[in-house]
Amino acid sequence: MSLVVLQEVSIGYRGPLLLDEVGCRIDARQRIGLLGRNGAGKTTLMRLIVGEETPDSGEVLVDPATRLSLLPQDVPDDVQGTVAEIIRQGLAADDLQEWQADQQVQQIASRMKLDTDHDFAELS
């Protein structure tokens, strides 16, 4: 089952086409990598997939049950708090008991080798 389908997607930002009739499918449980030189359109492609950009032509189809998000390249200057607090904000913790959210925060921080007590703004 395809989660995301791009059909003949083009975008040019009033200049030469950055993406020219691109087509691809991303299926459930598939792992992909996106490689390319600076300016090749990787970020634009991701913005199209998550709906932050609209193609000049073509179609981006996303399965309605699919949840998409995009991690920005630049860390915002206004993010403040400890690593644990920032991770917790990103969790869909509404359905979790507090101990479950704490456990998820610890697991994520451990996988990323981050100290949960460290101030987020001081990280590189």
Secondary structure, DSSP 8 states (H G I E B T S, - for coil): -EEEEEEEEEE-TTSS-SEEEEEEEEETT--------TTSSHHHHHHHHHTSS--SEEEEEE-TT-------SS--TT--SBHHHHHHHHS-GGGS-HHHHHHHHHHHHHHTT--TTSBGGG--
